[in-house]
């Protein structure tokens, strides 16, 4: 049971790593619907983080 919790906690580290890796998404091209990639990347990770948090909350058994 503890190993499952440990793995679930690591899932929550993914958004932090993705957003701290700035050289990957610090660019204007490609643009998506007229928005620079930077803004699309940040907005996508807001949604992904919410979904990951909800999933971890659902599977975390006290």
N, C-alpha and C positions, 0 to 999 in steps of 0.2 A: 504494500500500500504506500509506503514512504517513497519508493522509487517512482511510482506514478506521479505523486505530488512533485517530486524533484523535476521530472520531465515536463510537467505542466508549467512549472515556474520558469523553465528555460524557454518555453514558447513565448512568454511575455517579454523576453529579452530581444526577440527578433525585430520588433519595431524600433527599438533603441539603436540597434546595430544598423538597420536600414537607413535611419535618419541621420546618424552620425557619419555615414560614409558619403560625405558631401561631394567629393570629386566625381562620383558616379552620376549625380543628378544636377550638378551645377552647370547647366547649359541652356541655351535658348531653343535649340533644335533637337529633336523634332517637336513641332507644335501639335497639340491635340485640340481640335475645335477652336483654334485661334489662340489658345493659351500656351505659354512656354512649358516645356517639360518639367521645369522646377515646380511650378504650381500644381500640375497634374500629379506629380510624384507625391507631394505633401498631402494633397487632398485624398489620394488613393490610400495612403497610409493612415489617415484619420479613420477611414471606413474599416480598413483591415484591422487596425488596433482595436476598434470597438467590437468587431466580430471575434477576434482572438480572446479578448477579455470576457466576452459573454460565454464563449466556449469553455474557457478555463473555469469560470464561475459555475457553470453547469456541471462540469465533471469533477469538481473539487468536492470530495466527500469528507466531512469532518469526522 
